[in-house]
Amino acid sequence: MVNLTELTSKFRHVRLVLAREKGHPEGDPHEGYDLLVPLDENGHLDAVEWKENQSLCRVRRFHPKGEDMIGRLRRKPGGQWYFDYVPGASDNEIAFHLSDERFVQGEYISIRNGDVMRPYRITLVEKP
C-alpha cells in the first residue's frame, strides 16, 4: 500500500475503463485500470518524477471475472512504458505510445495484453 504522504504534487489517480469494442458495444466500466502516476502540467507522464519515485507508481488491473492484479508502471530502455505485475516479461502489458498520450478525462489509450490490443477511455484524473 502506498503512503499518500510520500506522493509529490504531480501524482494523480487515473482510471481507465474498457471502451467500446467488438463484443462490448457499450464498453465495460467494470474492466480497466487504476493508475497512480506523476503527470506534468500538460497531462503527460512525467518521466523525471517517475524515475525518482518508481516504487510509488502503481497499477491495478480490475476485471469482473477475475482477481485484481497489482503491479507497477515500468519503462524500457528507449522509453516504452508498460505495466508489470510479476517478475519476468510473460505478464507485461504494453501501453501503446503512452509517452505521447495526455491523461485527460475522455481521451483514449490502447493497451496490449499478449497479442490483443484493446481501447480504454480515461474516466477520471484526480489528486489521490
C-alpha positions, 0 to 999 in steps of 0.5 A: 500500500502506498503512503499518500504522504510520500506522493509529490504534487504531480501524482494523480489517480487515473482510471481507465475503463474498457471502451467500446469494442467488438463484443462490448458495444457499450464498453465495460466500466467494470474492466480497466485500470487504476493508475497512480502516476506523476503527470506534468502540467500538460497531462503527460507522464512525467518521466523525471518524477517517475524515475525518482519515485518508481516504487510509488507508481502503481497499477491495478488491473480490475476485471469482473471475472477475475482477481485484481492484479497489482503491479507497477508502471515500468519503462524500457530502455528507449522509453516504452512504458508498460505495466508489470505485475510479476517478475519476468516479461510473460505478464507485461502489458504494453501501453501503446505510445503512452509517452505521447498520450495526455491523461485527460478525462475522455481521451483514449489509450490502447493497451496490449495484453499478449497479442490483443490490443484493446481501447480504454477511455480515461474516466477520471484524473484526480489528486489521490 
